[in-house]
Amino acid sequence: MKHNTAVFAWTAAVAAVAAWVAVFMYASWISAELDARVSQTADVQSVSERAIAAIRLHALARDTQIERAQLDNLTHSDVIGVANTIDSIGKIAGVALKIGGATPESSGQKKGANGTPALHAISFVVEASGTFSSLMHAAALLETLPSLSSVQSMEFEHVALSGDSKSSKSSSWRLTARIRMLTTADISS
């Protein structure tokens, strides 16, 4: 009887150890399956986020088509067109306006990102003379040129004419402005 009890005890111990080994193996299998599902969920979520971003980008491109065309028109201004616009500002403001020079700034690029035309900068020096109010009107118009441009500097100088420096009728003002324009037009330097 002792022998049966010892065999039964050893069998029970081996069965208990086998059961615990099975439980640990099952737990590790469940953990591996959980990790795989988490990884799959993350992959699916990443793919979904990329698809949503692509849809948003496509919608943005579609919704901004008119604005991009307008921007292309603004950036494709040629130097002669801008010079004519600046000249017409002098006529509108009633001042004697002249363009002292147009100097291209070196960019070194022929093409921008994705094969788009590169932006080139051109600096204009504009000089005008007239009354202070007409020069201020011309300055305001130069600030709002219909192209991608910015006024880099403006200098106003009071110039006395013919002998009497205190008379407002015999005095004039001079304006020197530096304007920087961006264009995609081909510029030969």
C-alpha positions in Angstrom: 0.0 0.0 0.0 2.9 2.3 0.7 4.1 1.7 -2.8 0.8 2.7 -4.3 0.7 5.8 -2.2 4.2 6.8 -3.2 3.4 6.2 -6.9 0.2 8.1 -6.5 2.0 11.0 -4.8 4.7 11.1 -7.5 2.1 11.0 -10.2 0.1 13.8 -8.6 3.3 15.9 -8.2 4.2 15.3 -11.9 0.7 16.1 -13.0 0.8 19.3 -10.9 4.1 20.4 -12.4 2.8 19.5 -15.9 -0.4 21.5 -15.2 1.7 24.5 -14.0 4.0 24.2 -17.1 0.8 24.1 -19.3 -0.6 27.2 -17.5 2.7 29.1 -18.0 2.8 28.1 -21.6 -0.8 29.1 -22.1 -0.1 32.5 -20.4 2.9 33.1 -22.6 0.8 32.2 -25.7 -1.9 34.6 -24.6 0.7 37.3 -24.0 2.2 36.8 -27.5 -1.2 36.9 -29.1 -2.0 40.1 -27.2 1.3 41.7 -28.4 0.6 40.6 -32.0 -2.9 42.2 -31.8 -1.6 45.4 -30.3 1.0 45.5 -33.1 -1.6 44.9 -35.7 -3.9 47.5 -34.2 -1.0 50.0 -34.3 -0.2 49.2 -37.9 -3.9 49.5 -38.9 -4.1 52.8 -37.1 -0.9 54.1 -38.7 -2.2 53.1 -42.2 -5.5 54.8 -41.4 -3.8 58.0 -40.2 -1.8 58.1 -43.4 -4.9 57.6 -45.5 -6.7 60.4 -43.6 -3.7 62.7 -44.1 -3.6 61.9 -47.8 -7.4 62.6 -48.1 -6.9 65.9 -46.2 -4.0 66.9 -48.4 -6.0 66.1 -51.6 -9.0 68.1 -50.3 -6.6 71.0 -49.4 -5.1 70.9 -52.9 -8.6 70.8 -54.4 -10.0 73.6 -52.2 -7.0 75.9 -52.8 -6.7 75.5 -56.5 -7.9 79.0 -57.2 -5.7 80.5 -54.6 -2.6 78.6 -55.9 -3.4 79.8 -59.4 -3.6 83.4 -58.1 -0.3 82.9 -56.3 1.3 81.5 -59.5 0.1 84.6 -61.3 1.6 86.9 -58.6 4.9 85.1 -58.6 5.3 85.1 -62.4 5.4 88.9 -62.6 8.0 90.0 -65.1 10.4 92.9 -64.4 9.0 95.1 -67.1 5.5 94.7 -65.8 6.5 95.6 -62.3 8.5 98.6 -63.6 5.4 99.8 -65.6 3.3 99.4 -62.5 5.7 101.4 -60.4 5.8 104.1 -63.1 2.0 104.3 -63.1 2.0 104.8 -59.4 3.9 108.0 -59.9 1.3 109.2 -62.3 -1.5 108.3 -60.0 0.1 110.0 -57.0 1.1 113.1 -59.0 4.8 112.8 -58.4 7.8 112.7 -60.7 8.9 109.1 -60.2 11.8 107.2 -61.7 13.3 103.8 -61.3 16.9 104.2 -60.6 17.8 100.5 -61.1 16.6 97.0 -60.9 19.2 94.5 -59.6 18.6 90.8 -59.4 19.7 89.2 -56.2 21.6 85.9 -56.7 19.6 82.8 -55.8 21.7 80.1 -57.5 18.6 78.0 -58.1 17.0 77.1 -61.4 14.2 74.9 -60.0 12.6 74.8 -56.6 11.2 71.9 -54.7 9.4 69.2 -56.8 10.5 70.8 -60.1 8.6 74.0 -59.4 10.2 77.3 -60.7 12.5 78.9 -58.1 11.7 82.3 -56.7 14.2 85.0 -57.6 14.4 88.4 -55.9 14.9 91.7 -57.7 15.7 95.0 -55.9 14.3 98.2 -57.3 15.5 101.7 -56.3 12.7 104.1 -56.8 13.2 107.9 -56.6 10.4 110.5 -56.5 10.1 114.1 -55.9 7.1 116.3 -55.2 5.0 117.6 -52.3 5.1 115.8 -49.0 1.5 114.7 -49.2 1.9 113.4 -52.8 5.0 111.5 -51.8 3.1 109.9 -48.8 0.4 108.9 -51.3 3.0 107.3 -53.6 4.6 105.6 -50.6 1.3 104.1 -49.6 0.8 102.9 -53.2 4.3 101.3 -53.3 3.5 99.4 -50.1 0.5 97.8 -51.9 2.0 96.7 -55.2 0.0 93.9 -56.8 2.9 91.4 -56.7 5.0 89.6 -54.1 7.0 92.6 -53.0 8.0 94.4 -49.9 9.4 97.9 -49.3 12.8 97.4 -47.7 13.4 101.1 -46.9 12.1 104.6 -47.5 13.9 107.8 -47.1 12.2 111.2 -47.2 14.4 114.3 -47.7 13.3 117.9 -47.6 14.8 119.9 -50.5 14.7 123.6 -50.6 14.2 125.2 -54.0 15.2 128.7 -55.2 16.6 130.8 -52.4 13.7 131.0 -50.0 14.0 128.0 -47.7 11.1 128.9 -45.5 8.4 129.2 -48.1 6.3 126.0 -48.5 5.5 126.9 -52.1 9.2 126.9 -53.0 10.1 123.7 -51.2 9.9 120.1 -52.4 10.5 116.7 -50.9 12.4 113.7 -52.3 11.7 110.0 -51.7 14.1 107.2 -52.2 12.6 103.7 -51.7 14.1 100.2 -52.0 11.6 97.6 -53.1 12.3 93.9 -53.1 10.1 91.8 -55.5 9.9 88.0 -55.7 9.3 86.3 -59.1 9.5 83.0 -60.8 10.1 84.6 -64.1 13.5 83.7 -65.7 16.0 86.5 -64.9 19.2 86.7 -66.9 22.0 88.3 -64.8 
